[in-house]
Amino acid sequence: VYAELNVAYRALALYEEMGIKQIQIDSCSYLILTVLVDGGLYTSAIKHSSSLLKLHCSASRDIKDFSVKALRNGLYFKANEMISFQRDKMRNSLQLLNSKGLTMNCAPLFMPADFSL
């Protein structure tokens, strides 16, 4: 409703109240990113895109570490499962691609003084 009324600040407040964490960011970020850009909240859009990019980077790093541990413990199926999840699900995320593009498009409109992680 708030997105339709172009009330980006309120839509952002509601989105943040939902307390979306970790992999939910990848699933739910489509709800807010276009609203932020359309509402002129470019710094917030970059912030939320950055959190999605950080999620993918940390997941990639963690999967490498945990798959090595699984191999050392003889859990070959688990190691393969983690690597397949990274390759087939995480890397092919449309939201990851959208966030990369949004970050590049909004970069000239970025307000460094407003940005804090």
N, C-alpha and C positions, 0 to 999 in steps of 0.2 A: 504494500500500500504506500509506504513512504517513498519507495523508489519511483512509483508512478506519479507521485506528487512532487518529485524532485526535491525532497527534503533529505539530502545526503547526510547531514549531521545526525539526524535522528535514526536513520537507517544504520549508520555506523555505530551509534550507541547501542542499538538493539543487537546488532551482530556481535559486538564485543561483550555484551551481557550474556550471550549464549555460552561463552567460555570455550570456544572451539580450540582444541589442542591437537598436536601431532598430526596423524594421518587424516583426521577430519578436516584439516586445513585444505588438503588436496581435494576433498569431496565437496566442501562448502564454499570455497573462495569465489566460485562463479556467482554466488548470491550477492557479493558486495563489491567486487572489483569494478564492474561496469558502472554501478551506482556512484562509486567514488569518483571515477573519471568524468562521468556525465555531470556530476555535481560540482566539479572543479576542485575536489580534494585530492590533488595530485600527490602530495607528500604522504597522505594516508594510504593512497593506492600503492605507492612504491613501498611503503612500510609493510603492507600486507603481502605484496608480491615477494618482497625480500624474505619474509618468514616462510613462504612456500619454497623458495629457492634454498634457504638454509635447511629446511626439512629434508629436501631431496639430497643435499650434500651430506648431511649427517647420517641419513639412512644408508647412503652408499658406503660411507666410511664404516659405519657399524656393521653392515652386512659383511664387509670384507673381514673385519675382526672376528665376528661370530662364526663365519664359515670356516675360518682357519682353526678356531677352537673346536668346532664340530668335527673337522677332519682329524685333528689330533686325538680326539676322544673316540674315533671310529664311527662317528655318526654321519656316514657318507650321504645317506638319504636327506638328512636335515641340511647339510651343507648345500646339496644340489637344490633343495627346496628354496633356501634363502636366495641363492644366486638366480634361480628362475624367477622368483618374485621380483627381484630387482630388475632383471632384464626384461621380463614380459609385462609387468604391471607399472612399476615406478618410472622406468625410462620412457614408456609410451604414454605418459600422462598428458592429456590435452591441457590441463590447467597449468602444468609446468611450462609448456610451450606458450600458452597465453600470458603467463606471468613474465616470461622472458621478453616477449614482444611489448607488453605493457610497460615494463621497466624502461626499455629503450625508447618508447614513444613519449613517456612522461619525463625522461631525464632532462630535457631542456626547460621544463616547467618546475623542476625540483627546487624546493626552498631548504637549503642546508640548515638554516637556523631552526627550522621546525622539526627536523629529523632527529630522533633519538630512539635507539633500539632497546 
